[in-house]
Amino acid sequence: MIVVIEAMPTTAFTIREFSRARPSDSERNKDKKFGTPCGKDAKYITMDNKLKTIILNKHNELRAEIARGMYGFPQAARMPTLAWHDELAKVSTYNARNCTLEHDKCRNTKEFRYAGQNLGIIWYRRYKYQPEDRVTDFIQQWFDEHKDCPKSYIDKFPAKHDGPLIGHFTQMNNDRVTMVGCSLVHYVTYPNGEETLNYYFVCNYSMANVIGGRVYTKGTTGSNCKTGQNPNFKGLCSSKEKVEPKP
């Protein structure tokens, strides 16, 4: 059995770049056909309520840990609870159907003009993995970038970072993010004639990493939550918390 997870460096933008961005460039491809790299057996994994809940819970559990100041990071004063957003999920399929580990130039929607994105591909052989196991692996791998993320980046996301990936971690712990929508594609490739099974996972977020901007506001856990804290995810603001998705 061989299992390999790959991740694409997360994009970050300046405010000027955001101002030039239009709703998703990928949306121009609306025929729902899979790209050539997907092969002939590609299929979307249905994002049913079970899978959505798994994705949300995993994100929120890890965000709550950061909000409480774990792993040596400062506590977060106002870290919202993430909720599912169908339009973000829809736009994420425009990337996922290409089966290519490459960010969209823009994945904005009419509601979210500063949308962010995390990507990952896992490939394996001789074992049938379940989608719910794969999505938690992807999210955990993104989060594990905290081991290489300088604490100073919390106050100011850098224009340049030399070293291991850290942008997936900062993306999923951005305190302007309140919504996420994801898609998952399963496809088969045959490198060197050997069958290889692949999952390509795309998550779009209501806010992106912004160069020079904060990841989250430091402060006593939940001290700036306007609606109280979430009893199910200690450290996060309640699910009623409204945060404007802009820098």
C-alpha positions as MATLAB code, in Angstrom:
seq = 'MIVVIEAMPTTAFTIREFSRARPSDSERNKDKKFGTPCGKDAKYITMDNKLKTIILNKHNELRAEIARGMYGFPQAARMPTLAWHDELAKVSTYNARNCTLEHDKCRNTKEFRYAGQNLGIIWYRRYKYQPEDRVTDFIQQWFDEHKDCPKSYIDKFPAKHDGPLIGHFTQMNNDRVTMVGCSLVHYVTYPNGEETLNYYFVCNYSMANVIGGRVYTKGTTGSNCKTGQNPNFKGLCSSKEKVEPKP';
ca = [
       0.000    0.000    0.000;
       1.276    3.451   -0.928;
      -0.385    6.654    0.221;
       0.853   10.114   -0.753;
      -0.782   13.458    0.043;
       0.254   16.548   -1.888;
      -0.774   20.151   -1.265;
      -0.496   23.261   -3.397;
       0.956   26.441   -1.857;
      -1.999   28.614   -0.896;
      -2.415   31.892   -2.725;
      -2.417   35.258   -0.956;
      -3.388   38.581   -2.446;
      -2.913   42.274   -1.939;
      -5.982   44.489   -1.619;
      -5.286   45.927   -5.088;
      -5.280   42.457   -6.624;
      -8.600   41.714   -4.954;
     -10.094   44.916   -6.354;
      -9.329   43.729   -9.887;
     -10.749   40.250   -9.326;
     -14.089   39.277  -10.754;
     -16.407   36.402   -9.850;
     -14.733   33.070  -10.440;
     -12.762   32.762  -13.673;
     -13.390   29.025  -13.473;
     -17.130   29.654  -13.757;
     -16.712   30.210  -17.472;
     -16.394   26.431  -17.784;
     -19.969   25.467  -16.956;
     -20.288   22.289  -19.007;
     -19.372   20.190  -15.943;
     -17.030   18.016  -17.997;
     -13.959   16.597  -16.302;
     -10.542   17.677  -17.526;
      -8.240   15.311  -19.396;
      -6.089   14.568  -16.282;
      -9.192   13.099  -14.616;
      -9.362   10.178  -17.039;
     -12.588    8.460  -18.065;
     -13.692    7.142  -14.664;
     -13.740   10.375  -12.662;
     -16.706   11.099  -10.426;
     -17.804   13.691   -7.907;
     -18.222   12.446   -4.365;
     -21.633   13.667   -3.227;
     -21.357   16.225   -0.455;
     -24.179   14.807    1.637;
     -25.008   16.021    5.134;
     -22.718   13.429    6.705;
     -19.672   14.543    4.723;
     -20.462   18.242    5.202;
     -20.700   17.695    8.956;
     -17.370   15.857    9.036;
     -15.659   18.688    7.130;
     -17.180   21.399    9.321;
     -16.495   19.597   12.588;
     -12.871   18.965   11.679;
     -12.320   22.598   10.728;
     -14.062   23.897   13.835;
     -12.318   21.518   16.233;
      -8.926   22.682   14.965;
      -9.886   26.371   14.830;
     -11.044   26.081   18.441;
      -7.653   24.722   19.474;
      -5.916   27.749   17.986;
      -8.483   30.097   19.522;
      -7.649   28.619   22.938;
      -3.941   29.252   22.407;
      -2.731   25.723   21.807;
       0.528   24.788   20.020;
       2.177   27.947   21.325;
      -0.020   30.299   19.297;
      -1.643   33.366   20.854;
      -5.304   33.096   21.802;
      -7.907   34.474   19.394;
     -10.309   37.149   20.605;
     -13.007   36.441   18.026;
     -12.742   33.193   16.054;
     -16.075   32.394   14.351;
     -17.617   28.963   13.937;
     -17.537   27.875   10.298;
     -20.762   27.026    8.469;
     -21.349   25.402    5.079;
     -21.988   27.603    2.047;
     -23.476   26.043   -1.089;
     -22.240   28.719   -3.508;
     -18.644   28.391   -2.309;
     -18.992   24.623   -2.708;
     -20.394   25.037   -6.226;
     -17.522   27.283   -7.299;
     -15.033   24.805   -5.819;
     -16.276   22.174   -8.291;
     -15.036   24.320  -11.176;
     -11.503   23.726   -9.922;
     -12.025   20.139   -8.781;
     -13.251   18.936  -12.177;
      -9.801   19.683  -13.640;
      -7.981   17.152  -11.406;
      -4.943   19.429  -11.475;
      -3.300   20.760   -8.327;
      -3.508   24.408   -9.322;
      -5.335   27.365   -7.778;
      -7.977   29.357   -9.633;
      -6.864   32.872  -10.490;
     -10.077   33.956   -8.793;
     -12.785   32.015   -7.012;
     -14.909   34.920   -5.823;
     -18.687   34.943   -5.640;
     -21.081   37.892   -5.627;
     -21.309   37.595   -1.845;
     -17.647   36.889   -1.128;
     -15.291   39.146   -3.058;
     -12.148   38.006   -1.234;
     -12.598   34.228   -1.352;
      -9.740   31.916   -0.348;
      -8.901   28.349   -1.320;
      -7.108   25.229   -0.063;
      -6.229   22.291   -2.322;
      -4.893   18.781   -1.898;
      -4.478   15.517   -3.805;
      -4.006   12.090   -2.300;
      -3.107    9.046   -4.349;
      -2.885    5.447   -3.241;
      -2.798    1.852   -4.472;
      -4.295   -1.494   -3.547;
      -6.722   -0.215   -0.913;
     -10.166    1.389   -1.056;
     -10.260    4.436    1.219;
     -13.545    6.012    2.258;
     -14.185    9.695    1.420;
     -14.864   10.636    5.046;
     -11.412    9.375    6.040;
      -9.734   11.249    3.216;
     -11.258   14.668    3.914;
     -10.187   14.570    7.565;
      -6.670   13.615    6.452;
      -6.531   16.599    4.101;
      -7.740   19.066    6.726;
      -5.388   17.686    9.367;
      -2.444   17.954    6.984;
      -3.299   21.584    6.240;
      -3.534   22.301    9.946;
      -0.243   20.560   10.714;
       1.550   23.348    8.869;
       1.342   25.178   12.208;
       4.606   23.427   13.066;
       6.387   25.594   10.486;
       4.372   28.806   10.805;
       6.177   31.676   12.564;
       3.983   33.177   15.285;
       4.706   36.648   13.864;
       2.614   35.800   10.793;
      -0.537   35.950   12.922;
      -0.228   39.749   13.044;
       0.973   40.230    9.487;
       0.816   37.701    6.657;
       4.066   37.966    4.671;
       4.459   38.945    1.041;
       7.132   36.260    0.768;
       7.700   33.072    2.714;
      10.714   30.829    2.180;
      10.268   27.429    3.729;
       7.659   24.695    4.226;
       4.026   25.406    3.415;
       2.081   27.443    5.972;
      -0.710   29.094    3.956;
      -3.262   26.293    4.332;
      -2.975   26.605    8.111;
      -3.393   30.380    8.080;
      -6.280   30.129    5.611;
      -8.305   27.758    7.746;
      -7.652   29.823   10.895;
      -8.474   33.247    9.470;
     -10.898   35.032   11.796;
     -12.713   36.731    8.893;
     -13.697   33.312    7.543;
     -17.214   32.252    8.522;
     -18.162   30.056    5.566;
     -16.604   27.162    3.686;
     -17.689   24.997    0.768;
     -15.770   22.015   -0.579;
     -15.808   19.425   -3.337;
     -14.142   16.050   -3.746;
     -13.375   14.172   -6.956;
     -12.251   10.557   -7.236;
     -10.386    9.472  -10.351;
      -8.023    6.760  -11.618;
      -4.660    7.175  -13.320;
      -2.162    4.641  -14.662;
       1.407    5.918  -14.201;
       3.842    3.290  -15.488;
       0.852    1.076  -16.214;
      -0.064    0.645  -12.537;
      -3.551    1.585  -11.383;
      -3.462    4.535   -8.994;
      -6.525    5.864   -7.178;
      -6.770    9.579   -6.488;
      -8.856   11.984   -4.433;
      -8.702   15.694   -5.258;
     -10.099   17.933   -2.508;
     -10.921   21.638   -2.925;
     -12.215   23.948   -0.191;
     -13.200   27.556   -0.858;
     -13.470   30.007    2.030;
     -15.355   33.274    2.477;
     -12.083   35.152    3.040;
      -8.504   34.656    1.862;
      -5.013   35.266    3.173;
      -4.216   38.947    2.604;
      -0.612   40.083    2.306;
       0.145   42.449    5.161;
      -3.107   41.584    6.909;
      -3.648   39.692   10.130;
      -4.615   36.037   10.335;
      -6.625   36.701   13.473;
      -6.851   39.273   16.250;
      -5.008   38.235   19.375;
      -6.687   38.493   22.755;
      -8.281   36.492   25.534;
     -10.191   33.604   23.978;
     -13.639   34.726   22.866;
     -13.335   38.128   24.526;
     -14.575   39.950   21.407;
     -17.384   37.534   20.501;
     -20.588   39.577   20.188;
     -22.929   36.593   20.561;
     -21.102   34.519   23.156;
     -19.114   31.350   22.636;
     -20.058   28.061   21.018;
     -20.739   25.402   23.678;
     -19.837   22.649   21.207;
     -16.488   24.128   20.132;
     -14.900   25.732   23.160;
     -13.020   28.848   22.095;
     -15.101   29.705   19.026;
     -17.802   32.351   18.870;
     -21.373   31.103   18.643;
     -22.811   30.083   15.286;
     -24.812   33.349   15.303;
     -21.674   35.489   15.098;
     -21.635   37.719   12.006;
     -18.269   38.827   10.633;
     -17.876   40.950    7.529;
     -15.744   39.068    4.946;
     -13.330   41.846    4.072;
      -9.765   42.817    5.045;
];
